[in-house]
Amino acid sequence: MRACVPLIVALLCGLAWAGKMESCASRCNEKFNRDAACQCDRRCPRHRDCCEDYEHLCIEDPKEPELEEEMEEAPASNLYSAPNSCQGRCHEAFDRHHPCHCNDRCQEFGNCCKDFESLCSNHEGFSYSSDAITKEELQSISEKIYRADTNKAQKEDIVLNSQNCISPSETGDQVDRCPEPLFTYVNEKLFSKPTYAAFINLLNNYQRATGHGEHFSAQQLAEQDTFLREIMRTAVMKELYSFLHHQNRYSSEQEFVDDLKNMWFGLYSRSSEERDSSGFEHVFSGEVKKGKVTGFHNWIRFYLQEKEGLVDYYSHIYDGPWDSYPDVLAMQFNWDGYYKEVGSAFIGSSPEFEFALYSLCFIARPGKVCQLSLGGHPLAIQTYPWDNSTYGNGKKYIATAYVISSTQ
């Protein structure tokens, strides 16, 4: 399959000065305006070009700690549109057109971006000079994981009807351009496989609305253990553990499994004092916060919810280059009354495959773009740690992980 919309990485070189537009009064959530002196759109905090009164006028509760969900939903072209930031640029090659830099020698030359330390230093304390996992190593292990995924869907197992492809600028329209469901057919015999069955059992263990505390029963906790046990029996997870063990990240398989359980299933608070979220819930099951769908990056969940009439597929902006499964699709949809502007997901992958790649990238490149290779095609995954609470010896939970919906 081929990309239907070329997503061109753009650099925003500057903002035109317009003295009369220095306030967010009557401008909250407007689209980017290059003629304005400052911005009031929902991505201005990330691009650091908000008007001074943005928080006062446009944020419901500026004191509320929150992951930048809009960064998650942005197409890949938007991840690289802030030349004054290291977001998505850690350890890139020197580019004389950038006003500041994020490569390994910027500190030597004194030209690092201000957020270099916070974005480009490894969260687990490994230095990039000696203990780092290199890009080449990441590409090698991701290819091994790709080849080891014997539980993935075959071509005849899934029939997709992707229908209407739109441009990234149209994603905010919330228009249903696809009258038919995304999935025409899925061979549900896949779901009887141990890892699929264990995964599906976890999906109904959560309240999707943030602000409502999650409380697991003994059975639900046992289901988490069953899922981890089943995926660790697969060649996919054995490849991942062997790689991380060789990298001195884990001394035993039990240590690895215990860490996976904490980082993925450990509860933290996204919107109140209640422990209302986890990495697994956000990424695989999906959540609703402030009237929007957040997370929800799994094809199995999508199919099951669409089958129940709870998901309405609207359109897509990206269809990956893979001619077999797993593939990647970036789509727009309505989930029982709530809209998802850009939701990227693997299609046809096994649960252990997604779990392995997301875990690999969170461990190796937390908070950064993680460059992989699948079947000879480049693939990028973005992860973010949850910075407001920790487990163990200061380790961070997974806030989100998702496929960047284009190739760089």
C-alpha positions, 0 to 999 in steps of 0.5 A: 500500500502506498501513502495517499497524501505526501506529508512534507516536513516543513520548517516554520522560519518565523512569525510576521509581526502584527501589532493588533493581534497580541492577545488571545481575546476572541481567538482561542483555538483559532488556526495558526495565523502567520500574520499574527504577532503571537498564537492562540491555537491549541499547539502554541504551547508546543511551538512556544509562540502563545500570546501572553494571555493564552493560559488565562483566556484559553486554558480551562485550568492552567495549573492542571498537569497534563500530557500534551495530547494534541502533540500526540494527535498531530501528523508527523509533519507537525512534529518537526515544525518547531526549529527552536525546539529539540522536539523530534530532533534529538541527535539529528545531523547538523543543519545550518538552516536551524537557529539551534541544534540537538546533535551530540556536539551542540554543547561543545559549540554552545548552540543547543536548543534550550530544551536539549537537556530535557528532551535529549538526555536519556531518562534512565540515566544511560549516556549516549556515548557508551550505554546508548542503543544506537539507531542501527541497533534499533533498526536491527532488533525491530526487523528481528521482531517483525520477522518473529511475529508469526501470530500476525494476520495474513492477507486473507485474514483482514479485508479493509475498506479505507475509502476516503483519504483526506489532507491533514488540514481537513482532520479538524472538520469532523466530517464523516466521509466514509459511509462504510465501516473500515473493516469489511472482514476479519478472521476472528479465529485470530482472537482465539490465539492465546495472546489475542485472547489474553489481550481482549480480556483486558480491554473491558477493565477500564473506565474510558473517562478520565477523572474516574479512578480505576480499581482492579479486581483480583481477576483483573489483576490476574488477567494482566499477569496472564497477558504478560505470561502469554506474550513472554512465551512468543518469539517476539518478546523473547527477541526483545528480552534477549536484546535488552538483556544484551544491552545490560538493561535487565539482568533477568527475565523476571526483572523485565516482566516486573518492569513491563507490568509497572510501566504499562499497568501501573496507575497514575492520575491524568486529571484529578487525585484519583488514579484514573489512567495507565499506559495500557489503558491509554494506548490500547483501550483508549480514553476520553478527556475534555470531550476528546478521544485520546490514545486508542491506537489499536486495531483490535480494539477498533474492530471490536468497537466498530462491530458493536456500532460504537466506532464510526470510521470517518476517513484516513490521512495516511496508508503505509507502504507495507503490502502485507500485515502489519501495516499502518493507518492514520485515521479519523473516527467517532467513538460513541460520540467523541472525535479522534482527529488523528489516530495512528495504528498498526493494522493486522499486528499481533498484540505482542508485536505492538507491545514489544515495539512500544516497550522497546522505544519507551526503554530506548528513546523515552520522550523521543522519536524512535527510528525503526525498520520493518520489512525494509521500510522506515518506521517511527514511534513516539513515546512519552513518559508520565512525568508527574509520578514514578514507580520503583527507583524513580522510573516513569510510567508510559503516558503514551506510545504511537506510530508516527503517521509518515516515514521520515 
